[in-house]
Amino acid sequence: MRARPLASRGLALVLVLGGLAVAPDARAQSSAPYDVEQWFAQADCASTDPVTGLTTEILFAGIIETSHSPGGPPVTTTSIEAIVVVYDASFHVYFFGSAFVAADADSVAVAPNLTAAMVADTVSVSDFFDGTTVTLAFDATFDGTGAVLRDDTNDQVSTPTTKFGTHFNGSYRDATFTGTFTLDGLAFTPDVVFLSEIAAVKQGTVSFIKP
């Protein structure tokens, strides 16, 4: 399964759920065949101050998530996740903070074919160590490049009375991004981009009582 870099570094990414084929004699229970759908754009970039030698790394993601529940209408939300880390050449950390906030619907947009995306918002990022807060503002436009990579995984677990099945489906496309960033009002221009990606992922869980 393709790695999700932001999730592995502390940003929780939501998954979009897909259906699962089962034997015709099984009886589906309350689990929805589609639990969550997520479209997102994410990037990881950094800049090093030539005077102080400190590197500021910014990881951010804009997420559009649709949740499905049995008997209810789909619910769509938009959110922003961000991490800011400041460290020196010896990797001593001077600031390490994150933010996960609800956002207006127009803060994130992702094209259905992953050709383009936009993420724009202003968030407060609090240091895990001392609570110091910085204000991160960004307005980034992503352009998809290259082929769309796909990842499909199916798993089943059985007990004497019940069968559980999950299905994961992901589509990922590398991207370039341009835009403006400020930290506490000061312009931030990335020197290096570690990751820039547009993606859509989904995962479903269904349980069945055996006849």
N, C-alpha and C positions, 0 to 999 in steps of 0.2 A: 504494500500500500504506500502511496506517495506520502512523504513526510509533510507535516504542516508546521513550518518553521516558527511562526508566531506563537502557536499553541505550545510548542516545546519550550519556549522561552518565557512563558507566563501569560500569554494571551489566550483565553479560552475561545475557541472557534466552535460555532454551532454547526450541526450537520443536518443535511436535508434527507428526508427518508423516502425510500422506494418500496415497491411492492415485492411480494415473495410468493412463488408458486408452490403449492402444497398438494398432497395426495387428495383425490376427490372425496375420500371417506372421512377426512378430518373436518372438525367443526370449529370455525374461528370464534375466538372469544373477544373480549372488549378492546384489545390492542388495535390501534388504527393502522391500516396498511401504509399510510403516509403520515409520519409524525412531524417532521420538520423539513423545510426546504430553506437553503441558504445560498445567497449570491453574495460574493464579497470581492473586494480588491484590497491588497495588502502590500506593504513595502517596508524595507529595513535599510536605512541609510545612515551615514555618519560624516562628520566633519571634524578636523583636527585644527585647533588654534595654533598658529605658528609661533606665537609669543609664549603662551603658557604651556604648550605641549599637551593640553587636555583634549581628549576626544569626546564629542557629544554624539551619541547614537540614538536615533529615533526609529521606533517601530510603530507602525500604525495600520489599522484596518477599518474599513467601513463595511458594515454587514446589513443585509436585508434578509430578514428571517420570516418565514411563514410557518406557523404551527397548525397542525391538524389534530382534531380530537373527534372521537365517535359521536355522531349526532349533533355536532356543533359546527358553526361556520369557521372557515380559515381565519386566523389572526396574524396580521403582518406587522412587524416592528422593525425599526431602524436603529442601529447602535454604532457607536464609535469605540474602539479600543486602542490604547496607546501605551507605550513604554518609553521612558526617557532614561538613559544611563550616561553618566559622565565619569570618565576614568582616565588614568595617565598611562604612560608607555609600559609601566610595570603592572598594569591592570589593577591598581588600587582604585577602588570605587569611591567617588565623592558625592554622587547622587544616583539614586536608583528608585524610580517611582513609576506608578502606573495609573491609568484611568480606564474605566468602563462605564459609559454613560449612554442613556437613551438620546436619540437625536431626531430632528425633524426629518420627515420623509424626503425632502429635497436635498438632504446632506449627502446622500449616497445614491448613485445610479450605476447600474451594470447592464450592458447590452446583452441580450439573450444568447448571442453567438460568441460572447466573450471577446469581441473586437475592441471594446472600449469601456471605460469606467470613469467615475468621478467621485472623489471624497473631499469634502470641505466642511470644516467646523472649527470651533475653539473650545478647548477643554482645559481643566485644571488638573495637573499631575502632582500627586503628593508623594514625597519621599517616604519609603518604608521605614527608614531609620529614625528620623527626627521630625517627620511631619511637614517639613518645608515644602511649600507649593510653588510650582512654576506654571505659567500660562502658555500653552502650546496652541498656536493657530496655524492652520494649513489649508491649502486649496490646491489639490493635486488632480491632474488629468492623466489617465492611463491609456496607452495604446497597445493592444495585443499584438504580439509578434510570434511567428512560427506556428507550428502545429498545435492543435488541442490534444493534450494527453488525457487518457481516460483510465479509470481505476474502478474495477467492479469486484466486489467480494461478497460471497454468500456463506453463511455459517448456520448450522443446525445443531441443536442439543436436544436429546430426548430423555425423558424419565419414563417410568412404567405407565404413567397416566397422561403425560402432556408432552407436546413437541413445541420447542421454541425455535423460531427462525429469524435471522437478521439479514438484511441486504444493504450493502453500501455501494453507492455510485458516486464517483467524483469526476469532474472535468476541470482541467487546469491549463492555463495558457500563460507563458512568460509575457512580460509587458515592459515597456519603457514608460517612465512617468516624468512629467514636468510640473512645476508649480512653485508656490511661494510658501515659506515657513518662517515663523517668528517664535522666539522663546523670550517671554517677558518683554515683548516689543522689539527685540533685537533680531535682525535678519539672520536666518540660518540657511547656508548654501551647502548641500551635500558634496563632499569630495569623492565619496565612493558609495555605490549602491550594492548591497549584499543580496537583496531579494526584491523583485517587483513582479506581481502576479495578479491575474484575474481568475476567479474560479467559481464553480457551482458544485455543491456537494449535497448528497442526500443519503439518508439511512432510515430503514424501517425495521420495526420489530413486531412480530405477530406470534401469538401463542394459540395452540390448538389442543383441545381435549381429544384423546384417542378414543375411537369407538369401542 
